[in-house]
Amino acid sequence: MSRILFLTVTIIAIGTAYAGPVWGTADLTVESMYLWRGIVSVDAPVLQPWAAFGTGGFSVTGWGSMEHSDENYCGEEEGYASGEFTEFDLILDYTHDFGPAWVYAGFGKYWYPNTGFASTSEIYLSGGPNVVLSPTLNIVADIEEVNGVYASLSAAHSIPVCCTSADLSLGIGYGNADHNAWYYGTDKGALADLTLGAAFPFALPAGLTVTPTAELSTLLDSEIKDLMQDDTNFRGGLSVTWNFL
């Protein structure tokens, strides 16, 4: 933990010296359930706050997930107490726009307090051309606990609607054998999940934005679907974001 904090401070210091002023964003999100790569991690409402600081292309993000029910995917007897954080992520990343294309690289450390699950780490590499639909290839490799690889291809499009916009997204994910064995319980590489999302941001004074969201997620591989309790899920959410720097 101390090494990660030292690295975080170092990145901010270097970025500030060479890239300019620091920006800051804080967000408070409520979701009807916690969906992740097609898996229902928590089948109950969750509170997921985060804050990010950056300068130039560098940024540091802290993200958490708090249970709001005594029952989750483990069942009532093994559920976590309401009001407890069950995940905390720290993400360090760098993004650069080359004009015709952009690239993103990052490192994430994940802790699971109050659960008994071991912490793990992932590295990311994403990128895509600056064209219509914003096609993006994202590759994530677990380098600590799972040692698996997950890749996704996504697209996004924004449509003006009244006093806001409908920000639509589509993503499809693939996991290799190690990834799928750990998270889905099947020891083979396969297409994992398909996600359709919509967000409707409303800008307010003082740097605030309120965003209702909706997401439909479905598992794709027949064997993975048979192993999961629910293969198709819908969640709704509401985010309040504040750009304070």
URLINFEN-V24331 format. One record per helix or strand of 2 or more residues. SS is the DSSP state (h for helix, s for strand). FROM is the first residue (numbers start at 1). LEN is the number of residues. If there is no record, write none. Layout:
BEGIN
SS/FROM/LEN
SS/FROM/LEN
END
This chain:
BEGIN
h/2/18
s/23/9
s/34/3
s/39/4
s/46/10
s/58/10
h/76/3
s/85/13
s/101/11
s/120/10
s/136/7
s/149/13
s/164/12
h/177/7
s/190/14
s/208/12
h/222/6
s/232/12
END
